[in-house]
Amino acid sequence: MKLFKNIPAWLKNKYLLTIMVFSVWLLFFDDRDIITTHFKHRNELKQLEQSRDYYLQQIDTTKKELEDLKQNPEMLEKYAREKYWMKKENEDLFILPE
């Protein structure tokens, strides 16, 4: 019983012990624990920001390409030939697999 005499009175309080155990349980052992859930959400946010940046970059390149197609008829012809395999009359088109 000498062990219990050395423990401070505030550590013997059952309400404080209950709150401490509950807090430790929520922080580390629960399915929805605070620490790992926070890290998962942070990683997901980073991935979403990276994908947002990628798509914004793709939008910019597509807008530039569209402006080039609107202004330059040679570029429009080149685009149609490469992307949609269009051809002029009396012209043969050979498609080679990569």
trRosetta pair geometry for C-beta under 8 A, 3 or more apart (Angstrom, degrees):
i j d omega theta_ij theta_ji phi_ij phi_ji
1 4 5.7 -43 -165 32 62 109
1 5 6.8 66 141 -23 74 101
2 5 5.5 -54 -154 32 43 116
2 6 6.8 40 153 -20 70 104
3 6 6.3 -65 -160 32 31 106
3 7 7.2 31 149 -25 64 104
4 7 5.7 -47 -151 23 42 115
4 12 7.6 73 -162 -98 92 123
7 11 5.2 -108 176 79 102 125
7 12 6.0 115 116 -56 119 95
8 11 5.1 91 66 7 81 103
8 12 7.6 -149 101 -8 46 89
9 12 5.6 -59 -155 32 41 113
9 13 7.3 60 148 -41 65 89
10 13 5.7 -25 -162 -4 43 119
10 16 6.4 26 172 18 74 174
11 16 7.3 -110 -120 99 29 133
11 17 7.4 75 -175 -71 55 97
13 16 4.1 62 88 14 113 113
13 17 6.6 172 89 -12 58 85
14 17 5.6 -53 -144 40 35 113
14 18 6.2 39 155 -23 66 105
15 18 5.7 -51 -147 34 31 113
15 19 6.4 29 154 -17 64 105
16 19 5.8 -54 -147 37 31 109
16 20 6.3 32 154 -19 65 107
17 20 5.7 -55 -146 37 31 112
17 21 6.3 28 157 -17 66 106
18 21 6.0 -55 -145 38 29 107
18 22 6.1 28 156 -17 64 111
19 22 5.7 -56 -144 40 29 112
19 23 6.2 32 155 -22 64 108
20 23 5.7 -54 -146 35 29 112
20 24 6.4 27 156 -16 64 105
21 24 5.9 -54 -148 37 31 109
21 25 6.3 34 152 -22 64 107
22 25 5.6 -54 -148 35 30 115
22 26 6.4 26 155 -15 64 106
23 26 5.9 -56 -147 39 30 107
23 27 6.2 26 157 -17 65 111
24 27 5.8 -58 -142 39 29 109
24 28 6.1 -21 175 22 66 114
24 29 7.5 39 133 2 73 108
25 28 7.2 -86 -137 53 16 78
25 29 5.1 -57 -148 51 58 114
25 30 6.0 76 150 -44 76 96
26 29 8.0 -18 -33 48 12 73
26 30 5.4 -1 -124 -1 42 138
26 33 6.4 149 166 -126 42 68
26 34 6.3 45 143 -18 88 104
27 33 6.1 49 157 -163 19 102
27 34 5.5 -40 -120 36 56 110
27 35 6.1 55 -177 -22 73 107
28 33 5.9 57 -121 -144 3 146
28 35 6.9 15 -91 19 54 130
29 33 6.6 132 46 -79 22 129
30 33 4.6 144 61 -67 80 75
32 37 5.9 29 -167 -61 58 146
33 36 5.5 56 76 28 105 96
33 37 6.2 172 79 -9 50 100
34 37 6.2 -70 -143 44 19 109
34 38 6.0 23 162 -25 62 114
35 38 6.0 -61 -154 32 22 111
35 39 6.7 15 155 -12 61 107
36 39 5.6 -54 -148 39 37 110
36 40 6.2 40 153 -22 68 104
37 40 5.7 -52 -146 35 32 112
37 41 6.4 28 156 -15 65 106
38 41 6.0 -57 -148 38 28 107
38 42 6.3 29 153 -20 63 108
39 42 5.6 -53 -144 36 32 113
39 43 6.4 32 157 -17 66 104
40 43 5.9 -56 -149 37 30 108
40 44 6.3 29 153 -17 64 108
41 44 5.6 -53 -145 39 33 113
41 45 6.3 38 154 -23 64 105
42 45 5.6 -52 -149 34 30 114
42 46 6.6 33 152 -20 63 102
43 46 5.7 -51 -150 33 34 112
43 47 6.5 33 152 -17 65 104
44 47 5.7 -54 -149 37 33 111
44 48 6.3 31 153 -17 66 107
45 48 5.7 -55 -145 38 31 110
45 49 6.3 32 155 -19 65 106
46 49 5.8 -55 -148 36 30 111
46 50 6.4 31 153 -19 64 105
47 50 5.7 -54 -150 36 32 112
47 51 6.4 27 154 -15 65 106
48 51 5.8 -54 -145 39 33 108
48 52 6.2 38 152 -23 65 105
49 52 5.5 -50 -146 35 32 115
49 53 6.4 34 154 -19 64 103
50 53 5.7 -52 -149 35 32 111
50 54 6.4 35 151 -21 64 105
51 54 5.4 -50 -147 35 35 116
51 55 6.3 29 156 -14 67 105
52 55 6.0 -59 -147 40 29 105
52 56 6.3 30 155 -19 65 107
53 56 5.7 -54 -144 37 30 111
53 57 6.4 32 155 -19 63 106
54 57 5.8 -59 -154 36 29 111
54 58 6.4 28 150 -18 64 106
55 58 5.3 -49 -144 37 38 114
55 59 6.4 44 153 -23 65 100
56 59 5.6 -48 -148 32 33 114
56 60 6.6 35 152 -19 63 102
57 60 5.7 -52 -151 34 34 112
57 61 6.5 29 154 -14 66 104
58 61 5.9 -54 -146 39 33 107
58 62 6.2 33 155 -19 66 108
59 62 5.8 -58 -147 39 29 111
59 63 6.3 31 154 -21 65 105
60 63 5.8 -54 -148 34 30 111
60 64 6.5 29 154 -17 64 104
61 64 5.7 -52 -149 36 34 112
61 65 6.3 35 152 -19 65 107
62 65 5.5 -53 -145 38 32 113
62 66 6.2 36 153 -22 65 105
63 66 5.6 -52 -147 35 31 113
63 67 6.5 32 154 -18 64 103
64 67 5.8 -54 -151 35 32 110
64 68 6.5 33 151 -18 64 105
65 68 5.6 -53 -150 36 33 113
65 69 6.4 33 152 -19 65 105
65 79 7.9 123 178 -106 105 137
66 69 5.6 -54 -147 37 32 111
66 70 6.4 31 154 -20 65 105
67 70 5.7 -54 -146 36 32 110
67 71 6.2 15 161 -8 66 113
68 71 6.2 -68 -142 44 26 100
68 72 5.7 -26 179 27 68 116
68 75 5.0 -96 150 145 97 163
69 72 7.1 -71 -115 56 18 77
69 75 5.7 -127 -96 111 49 108
69 76 5.0 97 -158 -88 78 80
69 79 5.9 -25 -104 5 113 160
71 75 7.8 27 73 38 72 134
72 75 3.8 62 94 9 115 114
72 76 6.8 175 97 -15 62 81
73 76 5.2 -49 -149 33 41 117
73 77 6.5 42 153 -19 68 100
74 77 5.8 -51 -151 35 34 110
74 78 6.4 35 150 -18 65 106
75 78 5.6 -52 -146 38 34 113
75 79 6.2 37 153 -22 65 106
76 79 5.7 -53 -146 35 29 112
76 80 6.4 28 155 -18 63 106
77 80 5.8 -55 -147 37 30 110
77 81 6.3 28 156 -17 65 108
78 81 5.9 -58 -148 38 29 109
78 82 6.2 15 160 -10 66 112
79 82 6.2 -64 -142 42 26 102
79 83 5.7 -4 174 6 67 119
80 83 6.8 -62 -122 49 19 91
80 84 5.4 -42 -160 46 59 112
80 86 4.4 -28 153 35 102 133
81 84 7.7 -32 -66 58 7 70
81 85 7.1 35 -168 -123 42 23
81 86 5.8 -90 -86 61 48 76
81 87 7.2 82 -120 -85 87 52
85 93 6.1 106 180 174 94 147
85 95 6.5 -11 -127 -82 138 120
87 91 4.6 -151 172 89 109 113
87 92 7.5 -70 -167 138 158 6
87 93 4.5 -125 -60 -54 141 118
88 91 4.4 72 64 -2 81 138
